Amino acid sequence: MSNPAESTSRNPLKQPWSLKAEEFTRKSKLISTYKAAREETMSVTEDIVKVEKEIDERVKALYGVG
């Protein structure tokens, strides 16, 4: 593993020592917002998949297929 101080990443959160406290806090909140939105999107996507499967089953039953 390399020394973190030698990182060439442009992502400031990979170099937290280079940020002022208020900037780090602001960027950290953005990450938590992103994670919350991602989790909500995944949950809604799962619900959509369930509804689509139910619709498919009802259409099959309606047409006597399956």
C-alpha positions, -999 to +999 in steps of 0.1 A: +000+000+000+013+035-009+017+064+014-016+084+014+004+117+012+017+105-022-017+101-036-022+115-071-060+114-069-078+146-077-107+136-054-102+159-023-120+134-001-091+110-008-068+137+006-088+150+036-057+165+051-057+190+022-092+203+030-103+229+056-127+216+082-157+234+067-150+222+032-145+186+043-178+188+062-197+202+032-183+176+009-190+148+034-226+158+035-228+156-003-216+120+000-242+111+026-269+127+004-257+107-026-258+075-006-293+082+007-305+090-029-289+058-042-305+036-015-339+052-022-335+047-059-326+010-054-356+005-032-380+022-057-364+001-085-371-031-066-407-020-061-410-013-099-396-047-107-422-064-085-451-044-100-438-052-136-437-089-127-473-087-113-484-069-145-468-096-166-485-124-147-519-107-150-515-102-187-505-138-191-536-149-171-558-125-192-546-141-224-544-176-210-506-178-216-481-193-193 
